[in-house]
Amino acid sequence: MSEEKPSLTIVRHLKAPPARVYAAWTRPELMARWWGPDAGPVLSAEADPRVGGGFRVLFQTLDGETHDCRGEYRQVEVDRKLVFTWEWVTLPERRSLVTIQLRPVDAGTEMTFTHAQFIDEAARDGHREGWNGAFDKLGRFIAELENTDVGD
């Protein structure tokens, strides 16, 4: 009997069209503007959003700690859906899976984010806190982009 691994789902309503939200997830220069749980800097971001392509983001949190994450895209539906593996470079054995679904709604986009296959509940809970911090930044960043043509 296989034991189901912990997962988390976060739903956010973002005031931007799906194309702009998708761009924020897949264009390195945009990823660098919101990634990470707090106001610490993104040191580098790379993305090749195609099946088999990868991403890598190196960021620093306000406590001075550096974090290096990467993954491989498993499913890519432009402006609609991304599925990719997620791992910390220092803990590759803890690979998990992220699914992002974007749905247009009247005021912008409903983003349903699911992070699955955590090693344990502590890892899930830590990621929940981190992702919520990042999504707070994403919401503010997307609003700042409102008057630009990014992803439109």
N, CA, C and O of each residue as an XYZ file, in Angstrom:
608
protein
N       0.847     -1.179      0.000
C       0.000      0.000      0.000
C       0.894      1.244      0.000
O       1.743      1.405      0.877
N       0.698      2.112     -0.981
C       1.527      3.314     -1.060
C       0.893      4.447     -0.266
O      -0.319      4.664     -0.299
N       1.751      5.153      0.443
C       1.288      6.273      1.251
C       1.336      7.539      0.405
O       2.340      7.822     -0.248
N       0.253      8.291      0.421
C       0.219      9.523     -0.364
C       1.088     10.587      0.297
O       1.033     10.789      1.510
N       1.892     11.264     -0.522
C       2.773     12.302     -0.005
C       1.997     13.607      0.164
O       1.024     13.850     -0.550
N       2.430     14.448      1.112
C       1.738     15.726      1.329
C       1.805     16.650      0.107
O       2.764     16.626     -0.665
N       0.761     17.459     -0.039
C       0.726     18.453     -1.115
C       0.027     19.700     -0.598
O      -0.570     19.691      0.478
N       0.109     20.771     -1.377
C      -0.609     21.991     -1.025
C      -1.162     22.625     -2.287
O      -0.587     22.501     -3.368
N      -2.278     23.301     -2.133
C      -2.897     24.037     -3.229
C      -3.186     25.447     -2.747
O      -3.738     25.652     -1.666
N      -2.801     26.420     -3.576
C      -3.040     27.832     -3.283
C      -3.753     28.424     -4.494
O      -3.301     28.262     -5.628
N      -4.857     29.102     -4.254
C      -5.581     29.776     -5.335
C      -5.459     31.278     -5.121
O      -5.754     31.790     -4.041
N      -5.026     31.966     -6.148
C      -4.896     33.423     -6.084
C      -5.618     34.056     -7.267
O      -5.621     33.518     -8.374
N      -6.223     35.200     -7.011
C      -6.841     36.003     -8.070
C      -5.896     37.166     -8.339
O      -5.617     37.968     -7.447
N      -5.405     37.253     -9.570
C      -4.428     38.268     -9.944
C      -5.049     39.229    -10.942
O      -5.774     38.824    -11.851
N      -4.753     40.510    -10.757
C      -5.355     41.547    -11.601
C      -4.526     41.760    -12.859
O      -3.925     42.815    -13.062
N      -4.511     40.730    -13.695
C      -3.793     40.769    -14.963
C      -4.313     39.614    -15.814
O      -4.792     38.616    -15.275
N      -4.223     39.737    -17.125
C      -4.655     38.639    -17.989
C      -3.723     37.433    -17.862
O      -2.567     37.590    -17.467
N      -4.208     36.234    -18.192
C      -3.371     35.039    -18.081
C      -2.025     35.158    -18.799
O      -1.021     34.640    -18.309
N      -1.988     35.825    -19.942
C      -0.725     35.948    -20.685
C       0.341     36.663    -19.852
O       1.517     36.306    -19.919
N      -0.052     37.651    -19.084
C       0.902     38.394    -18.269
C       1.366     37.546    -17.082
O       2.539     37.588    -16.713
N       0.460     36.786    -16.490
C       0.832     35.910    -15.376
C       1.774     34.818    -15.892
O       2.780     34.510    -15.252
N       1.452     34.242    -17.036
C       2.300     33.219    -17.637
C       3.697     33.785    -17.907
O       4.698     33.128    -17.621
N       3.765     34.986    -18.449
C       5.058     35.624    -18.723
C       5.867     35.786    -17.433
O       7.083     35.594    -17.437
N       5.205     36.135    -16.341
C       5.894     36.310    -15.060
C       6.495     34.994    -14.564
O       7.491     35.008    -13.840
N       5.911     33.874    -14.939
C       6.403     32.551    -14.556
C       7.481     32.020    -15.495
O       8.232     31.123    -15.114
N       7.575     32.555    -16.723
C       8.424     31.913    -17.734
C       9.500     32.803    -18.332
O      10.374     32.297    -19.036
N       9.476     34.088    -18.087
C      10.502     34.986    -18.622
C      11.468     35.364    -17.506
O      11.064     35.996    -16.529
N      12.741     34.986    -17.637
C      13.698     35.193    -16.545
C      13.747     36.622    -16.012
O      13.853     36.821    -14.802
N      13.673     37.614    -16.890
C      13.758     38.998    -16.413
C      12.540     39.376    -15.572
O      12.621     40.281    -14.740
N      11.421     38.698    -15.778
C      10.230     38.936    -14.959
C      10.261     38.069    -13.698
O       9.881     38.530    -12.621
N      10.706     36.829    -13.823
C      10.835     35.953    -12.658
C      11.712     36.608    -11.593
O      11.449     36.493    -10.396
N      12.749     37.290    -12.044
C      13.701     37.927    -11.125
C      13.081     39.068    -10.333
O      13.665     39.526     -9.351
N      11.915     39.529    -10.742
C      11.279     40.663    -10.060
C      10.370     40.248     -8.897
O      10.001     41.092     -8.079
N      10.001     38.959     -8.809
C       9.051     38.570     -7.757
C       9.400     37.276     -7.024
O       8.798     36.992     -5.989
N      10.328     36.500     -7.514
C      10.592     35.177     -6.952
C      11.137     35.296     -5.532
O      11.845     36.252     -5.216
N      10.816     34.345     -4.692
C      11.326     34.293     -3.331
C      10.293     34.731     -2.316
O       9.364     35.467     -2.650
N      10.447     34.282     -1.072
C       9.418     34.475     -0.054
C       9.383     35.843      0.592
O       8.400     36.197      1.243
N      10.463     36.631      0.420
C      10.499     37.936      1.069
C      11.167     38.934      0.131
O      11.298     38.670     -1.064
N      11.581     40.054      0.651
C      12.118     41.128     -0.192
C      13.585     40.928     -0.585
O      14.202     41.826     -1.156
N      14.135     39.764     -0.283
C      15.513     39.483     -0.677
C      15.649     39.431     -2.193
O      14.664     39.204     -2.896
N      16.863     39.641     -2.704
C      17.072     39.726     -4.144
C      17.124     38.373     -4.849
O      17.504     37.362     -4.260
N      16.735     38.380     -6.120
C      16.978     37.243     -7.004
C      18.343     37.496     -7.638
O      18.565     38.539     -8.252
N      19.246     36.547     -7.487
C      20.608     36.705     -7.979
C      20.727     36.289     -9.439
O      21.517     36.861    -10.191
N      19.943     35.295     -9.838
C      19.904     34.893    -11.247
C      18.638     34.091    -11.506
O      18.107     33.435    -10.610
N      18.164     34.152    -12.743
C      16.980     33.386    -13.154
C      17.179     32.940    -14.595
O      17.623     33.712    -15.444
N      16.842     31.679    -14.857
C      16.915     31.112    -16.192
C      15.635     30.325    -16.422
O      15.093     29.731    -15.490
N      15.149     30.318    -17.667
C      13.970     29.521    -17.984
C      13.960     29.180    -19.468
O      14.249     30.022    -20.319
N      13.625     27.946    -19.755
C      13.448     27.455    -21.120
C      12.117     26.715    -21.126
O      12.082     25.486    -21.065
N      10.995     27.486    -21.201
C       9.666     26.894    -21.006
C       9.164     26.080    -22.203
O       8.348     26.536    -23.004
N       9.680     24.880    -22.282
C       9.219     23.894    -23.267
C       9.345     22.539    -22.598
O      10.140     22.385    -21.671
N       8.582     21.555    -23.045
C       8.663     20.226    -22.451
C      10.110     19.737    -22.568
O      10.679     19.703    -23.658
N      10.684     19.367    -21.442
C      12.076     18.937    -21.393
C      13.043     20.072    -21.094
O      14.198     19.823    -20.751
N      12.589     21.313    -21.218
C      13.414     22.466    -20.865
C      13.447     22.630    -19.359
O      12.736     21.936    -18.633
N      14.266     23.541    -18.900
C      14.395     23.690    -17.458
C      14.363     25.130    -17.010
O      14.365     26.062    -17.814
N      14.335     25.282    -15.693
C      14.455     26.610    -15.086
C      15.401     26.473    -13.901
O      15.597     25.385    -13.359
N      15.972     27.589    -13.519
C      16.794     27.639    -12.312
C      16.742     29.059    -11.782
O      16.904     30.018    -12.537
N      16.518     29.192    -10.495
C      16.474     30.499     -9.849
C      17.343     30.447     -8.597
O      17.206     29.558     -7.756
N      18.231     31.414     -8.498
C      19.083     31.570     -7.337
C      18.647     32.858     -6.640
O      18.708     33.937     -7.229
N      18.208     32.743     -5.392
C      17.731     33.924     -4.685
C      18.250     33.934     -3.257
O      18.693     32.920     -2.719
N      18.178     35.113     -2.668
C      18.639     35.298     -1.299
C      17.478     35.822     -0.462
O      16.735     36.701     -0.897
N      17.329     35.281      0.729
C      16.299     35.778      1.638
C      16.907     36.871      2.522
O      18.126     37.019      2.602
N      16.042     37.620      3.174
C      16.499     38.753      3.981
C      17.436     38.349      5.120
O      18.199     39.174      5.620
N      17.378     37.083      5.526
C      18.292     36.619      6.577
C      19.699     36.335      6.034
O      20.584     35.912      6.777
N      19.897     36.576      4.712
C      21.206     36.396      4.100
C      21.441     35.016      3.513
O      22.475     34.777      2.890
N      20.492     34.102      3.704
C      20.653     32.748      3.185
C      20.387     32.716      1.682
O      19.455     33.355      1.194
N      21.217     31.963      0.952
C      21.047     31.815     -0.496
C      20.340     30.497     -0.780
O      20.656     29.472     -0.175
N      19.375     30.528     -1.709
C      18.570     29.357     -2.084
C      18.676     29.162     -3.590
O      18.595     30.123     -4.355
N      18.855     27.925     -4.007
C      19.052     27.595     -5.413
C      18.055     26.502     -5.775
O      18.173     25.368     -5.310
N      17.069     26.842     -6.609
C      16.056     25.868     -6.997
C      16.075     25.686     -8.510
O      16.499     26.564     -9.261
N      15.603     24.524     -8.927
C      15.570     24.228    -10.356
C      14.484     23.200    -10.622
O      13.921     22.605     -9.703
N      14.204     23.008    -11.910
C      13.245     21.995    -12.297
C      13.210     21.829    -13.791
O      13.862     22.554    -14.542
N      12.423     20.845    -14.204
C      12.237     20.546    -15.620
C      10.761     20.656    -15.962
O       9.899     20.149    -15.244
N      10.488     21.327    -17.072
C       9.104     21.480    -17.524
C       8.600     20.148    -18.074
O       9.236     19.545    -18.939
N       7.463     19.700    -17.570
C       6.844     18.451    -18.013
C       5.663     18.702    -18.946
O       5.383     17.903    -19.839
N       4.972     19.826    -18.728
C       3.823     20.181    -19.565
C       3.805     21.699    -19.689
O       3.958     22.414    -18.699
N       3.617     22.186    -20.919
C       3.599     23.620    -21.166
C       2.438     23.931    -22.105
O       2.439     23.513    -23.263
N       1.457     24.659    -21.603
C       0.340     25.154    -22.416
C       0.359     26.674    -22.243
O      -0.066     27.203    -21.215
N       0.859     27.360    -23.267
C       1.075     28.799    -23.179
C      -0.181     29.506    -22.668
O      -1.284     29.287    -23.169
N       0.015     30.363    -21.654
C      -1.025     31.186    -21.036
C      -2.093     30.381    -20.301
O      -3.088     30.954    -19.858
N      -1.909     29.040    -20.156
C      -2.931     28.215    -19.510
C      -2.406     27.326    -18.394
O      -3.003     27.244    -17.320
N      -1.261     26.649    -18.659
C      -0.839     25.637    -17.691
C       0.662     25.376    -17.792
O       1.233     25.340    -18.882
N       1.284     25.195    -16.628
C       2.673     24.765    -16.528
C       2.741     23.632    -15.507
O       2.129     23.706    -14.442
N       3.483     22.597    -15.842
C       3.778     21.529    -14.899
C       5.290     21.350    -14.936
O       5.878     21.173    -16.003
N       5.918     21.398    -13.754
C       7.365     21.229    -13.709
C       7.803     20.569    -12.414
O       7.121     20.644    -11.392
N       8.958     19.920    -12.483
C       9.545     19.373    -11.264
C      10.135     20.529    -10.474
O      10.426     21.596    -11.014
N      10.301     20.287     -9.185
C      10.855     21.306     -8.282
C      11.849     20.617     -7.368
O      11.547     19.595     -6.752
N      13.041     21.191     -7.292
C      14.006     20.668     -6.329
C      14.970     21.770     -5.926
O      15.249     22.700     -6.683
N      15.467     21.629     -4.707
C      16.562     22.473     -4.246
C      17.828     21.809     -4.744
O      17.971     20.593     -4.626
N      18.746     22.576     -5.295
C      19.967     22.012     -5.859
C      20.709     21.190     -4.811
O      21.330     20.182     -5.146
N      20.652     21.609     -3.541
C      21.353     20.890     -2.477
C      20.608     19.644     -1.990
O      21.173     18.836     -1.253
N      19.339     19.484     -2.398
C      18.533     18.330     -1.958
C      17.811     17.688     -3.153
O      16.582     17.611     -3.148
N      18.540     17.228     -4.170
C      17.869     16.710     -5.368
C      16.997     15.486     -5.102
O      16.089     15.192     -5.879
N      17.264     14.778     -4.019
C      16.456     13.600     -3.700
C      15.047     13.981     -3.228
O      14.181     13.115     -3.102
N      14.820     15.255     -2.972
C      13.500     15.704     -2.505
C      12.684     16.321     -3.634
O      11.926     17.262     -3.397
N      12.819     15.822     -4.831
C      12.110     16.367     -5.986
C      10.594     16.275     -5.768
O      10.073     15.263     -5.297
N       9.920     17.342     -6.119
C       8.463     17.390     -6.026
C       7.916     17.921     -7.351
O       8.675     18.136     -8.296
N       6.614     18.131     -7.420
C       5.983     18.488     -8.691
C       5.043     19.676     -8.502
O       4.216     19.688     -7.589
N       5.179     20.681     -9.381
C       4.360     21.883     -9.339
C       3.461     21.929    -10.573
O       3.905     21.670    -11.692
N       2.191     22.263    -10.350
C       1.240     22.485    -11.444
C       0.622     23.862    -11.255
O       0.116     24.180    -10.178
N       0.664     24.673    -12.299
C       0.066     26.008    -12.282
C      -0.975     26.063    -13.377
O      -0.669     25.849    -14.550
N      -2.209     26.353    -12.991
C      -3.284     26.494    -13.966
C      -3.774     27.930    -13.936
O      -4.021     28.486    -12.866
N      -3.915     28.531    -15.114
C      -4.354     29.917    -15.244
C      -5.698     29.942    -15.960
O      -5.863     29.371    -17.038
N      -6.646     30.617    -15.334
C      -7.991     30.693    -15.909
C      -8.432     32.145    -15.936
O      -8.409     32.825    -14.910
N      -8.839     32.631    -17.129
C      -9.309     34.016    -17.178
C     -10.596     34.187    -16.375
O     -11.506     33.362    -16.454
N     -10.653     35.259    -15.611
C     -11.860     35.650    -14.882
C     -12.071     37.135    -15.139
O     -11.186     37.805    -15.671
N     -13.234     37.650    -14.767
C     -13.576     39.039    -15.068
C     -12.493     40.036    -14.670
O     -12.155     40.929    -15.448
N     -11.949     39.889    -13.467
C     -10.993     40.877    -12.973
C      -9.544     40.501    -13.273
O      -8.630     41.145    -12.758
N      -9.311     39.476    -14.093
C      -7.943     39.086    -14.412
C      -7.783     37.597    -14.577
O      -8.320     37.005    -15.513
N      -7.028     36.975    -13.647
C      -6.690     35.557    -13.751
C      -6.861     34.869    -12.412
O      -6.465     35.393    -11.372
N      -7.453     33.693    -12.453
C      -7.445     32.817    -11.292
C      -6.283     31.851    -11.492
O      -6.265     31.071    -12.444
N      -5.315     31.914    -10.586
C      -4.158     31.031    -10.635
C      -4.332     29.955     -9.568
O      -4.421     30.252     -8.376
N      -4.377     28.704    -10.014
C      -4.434     27.588     -9.089
C      -3.069     26.920     -9.110
O      -2.638     26.374    -10.125
N      -2.409     26.975     -7.982
C      -1.043     26.483     -7.832
C      -1.088     25.250     -6.935
O      -1.584     25.314     -5.810
N      -0.570     24.131     -7.431
C      -0.510     22.908     -6.637
C       0.932     22.434     -6.597
O       1.569     22.264     -7.636
N       1.433     22.224     -5.405
C       2.784     21.689     -5.215
C       2.600     20.350     -4.518
O       2.106     20.297     -3.392
N       2.996     19.264     -5.181
C       2.700     17.911     -4.709
C       3.980     17.113     -4.500
O       5.063     17.505     -4.934
N       3.820     15.984     -3.824
C       4.881     14.990     -3.628
C       5.990     15.473     -2.690
O       7.166     15.178     -2.901
N       5.599     16.218     -1.651
C       6.589     16.621     -0.647
C       7.064     15.409      0.136
O       6.339     14.426      0.288
N       8.282     15.494      0.625
C       8.851     14.404      1.410
C       8.115     14.230      2.740
O       7.973     13.109      3.229
N       7.641     15.349      3.330
C       6.922     15.280      4.599
C       6.116     16.560      4.812
O       6.199     17.500      4.022
N       5.341     16.580      5.884
C       4.477     17.736      6.156
C       5.272     18.988      6.491
O       4.839     20.093      6.162
N       6.418     18.843      7.134
C       7.248     20.011      7.464
C       7.724     20.701      6.179
O       7.722     21.930      6.099
N       8.127     19.920      5.185
C       8.553     20.500      3.906
C       7.377     21.210      3.242
O       7.532     22.305      2.701
N       6.202     20.585      3.284
C       5.008     21.211      2.711
C       4.707     22.525      3.405
O       4.455     23.531      2.743
N       4.729     22.530      4.723
C       4.374     23.734      5.468
C       5.365     24.865      5.215
O       4.967     26.024      5.106
N       6.643     24.539      5.121
C       7.644     25.555      4.812
C       7.449     26.134      3.422
O       7.599     27.338      3.218
N       7.116     25.281      2.470
C       6.865     25.762      1.111
C       5.585     26.597      1.049
O       5.525     27.574      0.303
N       4.565     26.227      1.823
C       3.333     27.022      1.828
C       3.644     28.461      2.227
O       3.180     29.409      1.593
N       4.433     28.605      3.283
C       4.809     29.946      3.747
C       5.614     30.677      2.666
O       5.352     31.845      2.378
N       6.583     29.997      2.077
C       7.414     30.609      1.054
C       6.634     31.005     -0.196
O       6.794     32.112     -0.711
N       5.793     30.100     -0.678
C       5.005     30.414     -1.883
C       4.035     31.553     -1.621
O       3.865     32.422     -2.477
N       3.393     31.570     -0.454
C       2.469     32.677     -0.179
C       3.199     34.013     -0.166
O       2.667     35.009     -0.658
N       4.403     34.052      0.388
C       5.197     35.277      0.347
C       5.520     35.674     -1.085
O       5.417     36.845     -1.449
N       5.911     34.693     -1.900
C       6.225     34.973     -3.303
C       4.985     35.448     -4.058
O       5.073     36.359     -4.881
N       3.842     34.842     -3.785
C       2.625     35.225     -4.516
C       2.127     36.604     -4.104
O       1.497     37.297     -4.903
N       2.402     37.012     -2.861
C       2.104     38.396     -2.471
C       2.912     39.347     -3.353
O       2.388     40.343     -3.852
N       4.194     39.027     -3.538
C       5.054     39.851     -4.398
C       4.584     39.782     -5.851
O       4.566     40.799     -6.545
N       4.204     38.589     -6.315
C       3.727     38.436     -7.693
C       2.510     39.316     -7.938
O       2.424     39.975     -8.974
N       1.570     39.336     -7.002
C       0.371     40.159     -7.147
C       0.706     41.635     -7.280
O       0.132     42.336     -8.114
N       1.637     42.107     -6.458
C       2.049     43.518     -6.548
C       2.779     43.786     -7.860
O       2.540     44.805     -8.507
N       3.661     42.880     -8.252
C       4.434     43.042     -9.480
C       3.523     43.058    -10.712
O       3.687     43.895    -11.600
N       2.575     42.139    -10.759
C       1.638     42.071    -11.888
C       0.862     43.380    -11.999
O       0.635     43.879    -13.102
N       0.455     43.934    -10.861
C      -0.283     45.200    -10.884
C       0.588     46.326    -11.441
O       0.100     47.194    -12.166
N       1.896     46.307    -11.096
C       2.808     47.326    -11.630
C       2.953     47.220    -13.140
O       3.193     48.221    -13.815
N       2.809     46.016    -13.670
C       2.941     45.797    -15.110
C       1.689     46.172    -15.882
O       1.672     46.124    -17.112
N       0.652     46.542    -15.166
C      -0.664     46.750    -15.776
C      -0.634     47.643    -17.004
O      -1.363     47.398    -17.965
N       0.193     48.667    -16.987
C       0.209     49.622    -18.101
C       1.285     49.322    -19.133
O       1.658     50.192    -19.920
N       1.781     48.095    -19.127
C       2.780     47.726    -20.123
C       2.197     46.673    -21.048
O       1.088     46.187    -20.824
N       2.938     46.323    -22.078
C       2.447     45.318    -23.016
C       3.032     43.943    -22.738
O       2.929     43.061    -23.591
N       3.645     43.725    -21.572
C       4.222     42.441    -21.239
C       3.136     41.374    -21.198
O       2.179     41.477    -20.431
N       3.290     40.364    -22.019
C       2.372     39.233    -22.005
C       1.000     39.528    -22.562
O       0.111     38.684    -22.452
N       0.788     40.690    -23.157
C      -0.538     40.982    -23.713
C      -0.582     40.662    -25.190
O      -1.618     40.843    -25.830
